[in-house]
Amino acid sequence: MATKKHKKRLLVGGNRIKEVNRLIRLARTKWNAHENAACRRERERAMALYETLEPDERQQVPQVLRVWLRYRSEKYFGEGRKGNGANS
């Protein structure tokens, strides 16, 4: 069984792009199901992997997914984002 480090090394080229797409779609599914913690976790994974892509590889990620990732990242998960008040 591959470890997490080993699994990341296996993701090269098209496999990384497919994995980014999969993670963004999974985060969108969690968002639509109102599973915020799971959405945040998958979005963070997608962002981390997306940041490793070269600029030309980023263009291969569908624009709809890129826009969703950027919009959710800035609006709902940005640095200045406050909680809902429940944990205050």
Short mmCIF file of the C-alpha atoms (twelve columns), coordinates in Angstrom:
data_MODEL
# 
_entry.id   MODEL 
# 
loop_
_atom_site.group_PDB 
_atom_site.id 
_atom_site.type_symbol 
_atom_site.label_atom_id 
_atom_site.label_alt_id 
_atom_site.label_comp_id 
_atom_site.label_asym_id 
_atom_site.label_seq_id 
_atom_site.Cartn_x 
_atom_site.Cartn_y 
_atom_site.Cartn_z 
_atom_site.pdbx_PDB_model_num 
ATOM 1  C CA . MET A 1  0.000   0.000  0.000   1 
ATOM 2  C CA . ALA A 2  1.377   3.410  -0.947  1 
ATOM 3  C CA . THR A 3  1.951   6.005  1.732   1 
ATOM 4  C CA . LYS A 4  0.782   9.584  1.366   1 
ATOM 5  C CA . LYS A 5  4.279   10.778 0.437   1 
ATOM 6  C CA . HIS A 6  4.649   8.007  -2.104  1 
ATOM 7  C CA . LYS A 7  1.195   8.700  -3.528  1 
ATOM 8  C CA . LYS A 8  2.067   12.367 -4.117  1 
ATOM 9  C CA . ARG A 9  5.172   11.346 -6.034  1 
ATOM 10 C CA . LEU A 10 3.054   9.197  -8.325  1 
ATOM 11 C CA . LEU A 11 0.942   12.165 -9.367  1 
ATOM 12 C CA . VAL A 12 2.719   13.586 -12.404 1 
ATOM 13 C CA . GLY A 13 1.472   15.307 -15.521 1 
ATOM 14 C CA . GLY A 14 -2.081  14.411 -16.431 1 
ATOM 15 C CA . ASN A 15 -2.626  12.481 -13.216 1 
ATOM 16 C CA . ARG A 16 -2.101  15.623 -11.128 1 
ATOM 17 C CA . ILE A 17 -4.573  17.539 -13.275 1 
ATOM 18 C CA . LYS A 18 -7.142  14.734 -12.961 1 
ATOM 19 C CA . GLU A 19 -6.636  14.636 -9.195  1 
ATOM 20 C CA . VAL A 20 -7.101  18.410 -8.882  1 
ATOM 21 C CA . ASN A 21 -10.312 18.161 -10.903 1 
ATOM 22 C CA . ARG A 22 -11.526 15.282 -8.741  1 
ATOM 23 C CA . LEU A 23 -10.771 17.117 -5.493  1 
ATOM 24 C CA . ILE A 24 -12.512 20.302 -6.631  1 
ATOM 25 C CA . ARG A 25 -15.568 18.344 -7.734  1 
ATOM 26 C CA . LEU A 26 -15.586 16.501 -4.407  1 
ATOM 27 C CA . ALA A 27 -15.355 19.814 -2.520  1 
ATOM 28 C CA . ARG A 28 -18.253 21.172 -4.590  1 
ATOM 29 C CA . THR A 29 -20.317 18.104 -3.737  1 
ATOM 30 C CA . LYS A 30 -19.566 18.570 -0.035  1 
ATOM 31 C CA . TRP A 31 -20.430 22.278 -0.325  1 
ATOM 32 C CA . ASN A 32 -23.792 21.524 -1.919  1 
ATOM 33 C CA . ALA A 33 -24.510 18.978 0.828   1 
ATOM 34 C CA . HIS A 34 -23.703 21.642 3.485   1 
ATOM 35 C CA . GLU A 35 -20.822 19.569 4.838   1 
ATOM 36 C CA . ASN A 36 -18.606 22.553 5.564   1 
ATOM 37 C CA . ALA A 37 -15.762 20.850 7.391   1 
ATOM 38 C CA . ALA A 38 -15.435 18.196 4.697   1 
ATOM 39 C CA . CYS A 39 -15.638 20.867 2.008   1 
ATOM 40 C CA . ARG A 40 -12.872 22.872 3.671   1 
ATOM 41 C CA . ARG A 41 -10.659 19.782 3.927   1 
ATOM 42 C CA . GLU A 42 -11.096 18.833 0.270   1 
ATOM 43 C CA . ARG A 43 -10.704 22.430 -0.871  1 
ATOM 44 C CA . GLU A 44 -7.417  22.730 1.017   1 
ATOM 45 C CA . ARG A 45 -6.177  19.527 -0.600  1 
ATOM 46 C CA . ALA A 46 -7.230  20.779 -4.023  1 
ATOM 47 C CA . MET A 47 -5.573  24.162 -3.466  1 
ATOM 48 C CA . ALA A 48 -2.328  22.559 -2.307  1 
ATOM 49 C CA . LEU A 49 -2.186  20.334 -5.364  1 
ATOM 50 C CA . TYR A 50 -3.344  23.129 -7.683  1 
ATOM 51 C CA . GLU A 51 -0.470  25.305 -6.464  1 
ATOM 52 C CA . THR A 52 2.008   22.635 -7.609  1 
ATOM 53 C CA . LEU A 53 0.771   22.828 -11.206 1 
ATOM 54 C CA . GLU A 54 2.677   24.784 -13.837 1 
ATOM 55 C CA . PRO A 55 0.813   27.707 -15.467 1 
ATOM 56 C CA . ASP A 56 0.158   25.748 -18.663 1 
ATOM 57 C CA . GLU A 57 -1.134  22.799 -16.619 1 
ATOM 58 C CA . ARG A 58 -3.470  25.115 -14.719 1 
ATOM 59 C CA . GLN A 59 -5.089  26.061 -18.010 1 
ATOM 60 C CA . GLN A 60 -6.031  22.399 -18.466 1 
ATOM 61 C CA . VAL A 61 -8.225  22.514 -15.355 1 
ATOM 62 C CA . PRO A 62 -11.735 23.449 -16.561 1 
ATOM 63 C CA . GLN A 63 -12.503 27.122 -16.043 1 
ATOM 64 C CA . VAL A 64 -15.686 26.343 -14.114 1 
ATOM 65 C CA . LEU A 65 -13.647 24.453 -11.519 1 
ATOM 66 C CA . ARG A 66 -10.923 27.111 -11.347 1 
ATOM 67 C CA . VAL A 67 -13.503 29.859 -10.814 1 
ATOM 68 C CA . TRP A 68 -15.301 27.870 -8.117  1 
ATOM 69 C CA . LEU A 69 -12.040 27.134 -6.308  1 
ATOM 70 C CA . ARG A 70 -10.920 30.760 -6.399  1 
ATOM 71 C CA . TYR A 71 -14.352 32.153 -5.451  1 
ATOM 72 C CA . ARG A 72 -14.821 29.825 -2.507  1 
ATOM 73 C CA . SER A 73 -11.240 30.330 -1.408  1 
ATOM 74 C CA . GLU A 74 -11.489 34.110 -1.270  1 
ATOM 75 C CA . LYS A 75 -15.056 34.625 -0.146  1 
ATOM 76 C CA . TYR A 76 -15.658 31.833 2.335   1 
ATOM 77 C CA . PHE A 77 -12.267 30.500 3.352   1 
ATOM 78 C CA . GLY A 78 -10.012 33.580 3.121   1 
ATOM 79 C CA . GLU A 79 -7.703  34.841 5.841   1 
ATOM 80 C CA . GLY A 80 -10.069 37.574 7.020   1 
ATOM 81 C CA . ARG A 81 -13.067 35.244 7.183   1 
ATOM 82 C CA . LYS A 82 -14.704 35.105 10.586  1 
ATOM 83 C CA . GLY A 83 -16.619 32.114 11.835  1 
ATOM 84 C CA . ASN A 84 -20.369 31.926 12.194  1 
ATOM 85 C CA . GLY A 85 -20.182 33.030 15.809  1 
ATOM 86 C CA . ALA A 86 -20.810 29.587 17.252  1 
ATOM 87 C CA . ASN A 87 -17.177 29.118 18.270  1 
ATOM 88 C CA . SER A 88 -16.620 32.656 19.542  1 
# 
